[in-house]
């Protein structure tokens, strides 16, 4: 017959069992924590140097870009871009090894969680964009878009916040320009070369961008959905040159578009004392690279 435990002994056993249970739970939580940290580090390490094999030779990609009718500015007007201009701004190795132009390969589909006050520093003197740091921060977090890119893209497209399209264009209910409510477009979306003001304003009206805040939020959403969420187009280089499908679905016709954005972003990162995170590197088909160096999902 088992000995009956005293109240004191029973209490001691109960306390001991609880301590063992707590210890086991702590070990489980710690293991889960380590696994999460390891997964995050593994993902970050992968994204910092993400390698993509392109199914085209550089020469064939260059020819396809030429056929897409790119343009270059001489400071006064837009001119058809010669192949030598395209070649100068298309070479990924040359760009990747440049400390400034490397930002063309920064993964833009990730917010870097920069404080709105710091963003406002970048927006000083930028016309209608000034003091919109909170809105850019909100758009960045909701859409998961790099906020420095978002700001510099808007600054570039709006002529530092002072273009007519940025100031707002009146559009009537029957789509007449110059009458009705004002609409804003900060990212040059649908502002096609043949009539950028009208086309950009009509697009803004169609999407209800009747305040600067709506234009920022809506523009970020459009860029995320139409470009950054597309395979291999989550970088400036990918948006401009779309290496996996050269000459198709490209954000801009200006051959220097990615170059200009990267240059301005580099100045911002330096000003804020920050560094870009997560890079994607493209390798054209005739580029010498070990197959094991390519992510298996993107190997040729």
ABEGO torsion letter per residue (X at the ends): XBBBBBAAAAAAAAAAAAAAAAAAAAAAAAAAAAAAAAAAAAAAAAAABBBBBBABBAAAAAAAAAAAGBBBBAGABBBBBBAAAAAAAABAAAAAABAAAAAAABBAABBAGBBAAAAAAAABGAEAABGAAAAAAAAAAAAGBBAAAAAAAAAAAAGGGABAAAAEBBBBAAGBBGBEBBBBBAAGBGBBAABAAAAAAAAAAAAGBABAAAAAAAAAAAAAAAAAABBGAABAAAAAAGAABBGBGBABABAAAAAAAAAAAAAAAAAAGBBBBEBBBBBBAABBBBAAABBAAABX
